[in-house]
Amino acid sequence: KLLKHFLGYIFKFVTDYIMNLCLVKIFTDSNGIAYGVTRLVRPRGTHKATIVWLHDIGENGDDSARFVRELNLPNVQIREHIKWICPTAPTRPVSRLGGAVTTAWCDVTQVSENMEHDLASINTTCVLVANLLAGEPAHVMKGVGGLGLGAAQALYFASCYVVGGMRDMGLNAVVGINGWLPAWTNFLYHIDSLTVSGTLAASLPILLTNENSMVPFQFGWLSEQSLSRAGIPVTFRPNDGRDPTAIGNWLKTYLQL
């Protein structure tokens, strides 16, 4: 009996390990550039929520998987019930890095409120995120989050959602760690043109953190103000950065775990 129990434990451990290391090759961007592999971090308990997590410049799905596991440390409930989908961006030249080739969701210049935006690639990544979430069960909560450039992509996805794109998805939460809102002036135009859904905006809580080392505080604050103006409940924490406890507790509250 002890041997049978031990072998069963080993089988479950190996199965969980393989499932958590599941790698999937998917999608190409608008220029035909292939996205990388996707890392899945599966819940060990009842599946109650799915979050697509987007990494920063020069990182990949493995880095995202490690990061979200750090978020799980302070709270057992989050660890047990969230499925994390961690895709890898295409490899491309990045203007901010002097043209160096690395993983990035889009090309990006120096971060500022007047920066240029690679909207073709940003919109293609939105389609990727929507496709990843579309395959999830209808009863689970759904969210998008990211770090740095991944956070910017997640916030842009949220802005598209409340304008009416992907309204059938049922997005429940967005997290942007050290991020900003790309094409924020376009979003203000939608607000002024009354094309933002007040119902969708009011039901989409966003956590936005900011560190001056990457995103100027003024631009982080401007991004928060733009989202709030649309009626989105934004929690803006300019000094928390990557604090895993604060992020974990926020997710527990707004995903009702």
C-alpha positions in Angstrom: 0.0 0.0 0.0 2.8 2.4 0.8 4.5 1.6 -2.5 1.2 2.1 -4.4 0.7 5.5 -2.5 4.3 6.5 -3.3 4.0 5.7 -7.0 0.7 7.5 -7.2 2.3 10.6 -5.6 5.2 10.4 -8.1 2.9 10.1 -11.0 0.8 13.1 -9.9 4.0 15.2 -9.4 5.3 14.3 -12.8 2.0 14.9 -14.5 1.6 18.3 -12.8 5.2 19.2 -13.7 4.6 18.3 -17.4 1.3 20.2 -17.5 2.9 23.3 -16.0 5.7 23.1 -18.6 3.3 22.8 -21.5 4.7 24.7 -24.5 2.5 25.7 -27.4 3.7 27.3 -30.7 1.1 29.7 -31.9 0.3 32.7 -34.1 2.1 35.3 -36.2 2.0 39.1 -36.0 0.9 41.5 -38.8 4.4 41.3 -40.4 4.4 37.5 -40.4 6.7 37.3 -37.4 6.0 34.2 -35.3 5.2 34.5 -31.6 7.2 32.3 -29.3 6.1 29.4 -27.1 3.4 29.8 -24.4 3.9 28.6 -20.9 0.9 27.4 -18.9 0.8 27.5 -15.1 -2.3 25.5 -14.1 -4.3 25.8 -10.9 -4.0 22.9 -8.4 -7.5 23.4 -7.1 -10.8 24.4 -8.7 -10.3 26.5 -11.8 -12.0 29.8 -11.0 -10.0 32.3 -13.1 -7.7 32.5 -16.1 -5.2 35.4 -16.6 -3.1 36.0 -19.7 0.2 37.5 -18.5 2.4 39.4 -20.9 6.1 39.8 -20.2 8.4 42.9 -20.6 10.9 43.6 -23.4 13.6 41.0 -23.7 11.7 38.4 -21.6 9.6 35.3 -22.5 6.9 33.1 -21.2 9.3 31.3 -18.8 10.0 34.7 -17.1 6.2 35.3 -16.9 5.6 31.9 -15.3 8.3 32.6 -12.7 6.8 36.1 -12.0 3.3 34.9 -11.5 4.5 32.1 -9.2 6.0 34.9 -7.0 2.6 36.6 -6.9 1.1 33.4 -5.6 3.4 33.2 -2.6 1.5 35.4 -0.1 -1.9 33.8 -0.8 -2.9 30.1 -1.1 -6.3 30.9 -2.6 -4.7 32.6 -5.6 -2.2 29.7 -6.1 -5.0 27.1 -6.1 -7.6 28.7 -8.4 -5.9 30.8 -11.2 -4.7 29.4 -14.5 -2.0 31.6 -16.0 -1.4 31.7 -19.7 2.1 33.2 -20.5 2.8 33.7 -24.2 6.1 34.8 -25.6 6.4 37.9 -27.9 7.9 37.8 -31.4 11.6 38.7 -31.8 12.0 42.1 -33.5 14.2 45.2 -33.6 13.3 47.6 -30.9 13.9 51.3 -31.5 14.3 52.1 -27.8 17.2 49.7 -27.7 18.9 51.3 -30.7 17.5 48.6 -33.1 18.7 45.6 -31.0 16.7 42.5 -31.8 14.8 41.0 -28.8 11.4 39.8 -27.8 8.8 42.6 -27.7 5.0 42.8 -28.3 5.6 45.8 -30.6 8.3 48.3 -31.5 8.7 51.0 -28.8 10.5 54.3 -28.5 11.3 56.2 -25.4 8.3 56.0 -23.0 6.6 59.4 -22.8 3.1 60.8 -23.4 4.2 61.9 -26.9 5.8 58.6 -27.9 5.0 56.9 -31.2 3.0 53.7 -31.1 3.3 50.6 -33.2 -0.4 50.1 -33.4 -0.3 47.4 -36.1 1.7 45.1 -33.8 -0.3 46.1 -30.6 -3.6 45.3 -32.3 -2.3 42.0 -33.5 -1.2 41.1 -30.0 -4.8 42.0 -28.8 -6.1 39.4 -31.2 -3.6 36.9 -29.8 -4.8 37.6 -26.2 -8.5 37.4 -27.3 -7.9 34.0 -28.9 -6.1 32.7 -25.8 -9.0 33.7 -23.6 -11.7 32.5 -26.0 -10.7 28.9 -25.4 -11.4 29.2 -21.6 -14.5 27.9 -19.9 -17.4 30.4 -19.9 -17.9 30.1 -16.1 -14.3 31.2 -15.1 -13.3 34.8 -14.5 -11.0 36.2 -17.1 -8.2 38.8 -16.9 -5.1 40.2 -18.6 -2.0 41.5 -17.0 1.6 42.3 -17.7 4.9 43.9 -16.8 6.4 46.9 -18.5 5.6 46.7 -22.2 3.4 43.8 -21.4 1.5 46.0 -19.0 1.1 48.6 -21.7 -0.3 46.0 -24.0 -2.7 44.8 -21.3 -4.0 48.3 -20.7 -4.5 48.9 -24.4 -6.5 45.6 -24.5 -8.7 46.9 -21.7 -9.3 50.2 -23.6 -10.4 48.2 -26.7 -12.7 46.1 -24.6 -14.6 49.0 -23.1 -14.9 50.6 -26.5 -16.9 47.6 -27.6 -14.3 45.3 -29.1 -14.5 41.7 -27.7 -17.5 42.6 -25.5 -18.7 39.0 -25.5 -15.5 37.9 -23.7 -16.5 39.1 -20.2 -13.2 40.6 -19.1 -13.1 40.8 -15.3 -9.7 42.4 -14.3 -6.6 44.0 -15.7 -3.2 44.4 -14.1 -0.5 46.7 -15.4 2.8 46.6 -13.5 5.0 49.7 -14.4 2.9 50.3 -17.5 1.2 53.0 -19.5 -1.7 53.4 -21.9 -0.7 53.3 -25.6 -2.6 55.6 -27.9 -4.2 57.4 -24.9 -5.3 60.3 -27.1 -7.2 57.9 -29.3 -9.0 56.6 -26.2 -9.9 60.1 -25.1 -11.5 60.6 -28.5 -13.7 57.6 -28.0 -14.7 58.9 -24.6 -15.6 62.3 -26.0 -17.4 60.6 -28.9 -19.5 58.6 -26.4 -18.4 55.3 -27.9 -17.2 53.8 -24.6 -19.6 51.4 -22.9 -20.3 52.7 -19.4 -21.5 49.3 -18.4 -18.3 47.5 -19.5 -16.1 50.3 -18.1 -17.7 50.2 -14.7 -17.3 46.4 -14.5 -13.6 46.3 -15.4 -11.3 47.0 -12.4 -7.7 47.9 -13.2 -4.6 47.8 -11.0 -1.9 50.2 -12.4 1.5 50.6 -10.7 4.3 52.9 -11.7 8.0 53.3 -11.1 9.8 56.4 -12.4 12.8 54.3 -13.5 10.8 53.1 -16.5 7.7 55.1 -16.9 7.7 58.8 -16.1 5.2 59.4 -13.2 3.4 62.1 -15.2 2.6 59.5 -18.0 1.6 56.9 -15.5 -0.7 59.4 -13.8 -2.1 60.5 -17.2 -2.8 56.9 -18.2 -4.7 56.4 -14.9 -6.7 59.6 -15.5 -7.6 58.6 -19.0 -8.9 55.2 -17.9 -10.7 56.7 -14.9 -12.4 59.3 -17.1 -14.0 56.5 -19.0 -15.6 55.2 -15.8 -13.2 52.4 -15.2 -12.4 51.8 -11.5 -8.6 52.2 -11.4 -6.4 51.5 -8.4 -3.3 53.6 -9.0 -0.2 52.7 -6.9 2.7 54.9 -8.0 5.2 53.4 -5.6 4.3 49.7 -5.2 6.0 48.5 -8.3 6.2 44.7 -8.3 5.1 44.2 -4.6 3.7 40.6 -4.8 1.6 40.9 -1.7 -0.2 44.0 -2.9 -0.8 42.5 -6.4 -2.0 39.1 -4.9 -4.4 40.8 -2.5 -5.8 42.9 -5.2 -6.4 39.9 -7.4 -8.1 38.0 -4.6 -10.5 40.9 -4.0 -11.5 41.7 -7.6 -11.6 38.1 -8.8 -13.6 37.1 -5.7 -11.3 34.2 -4.9 
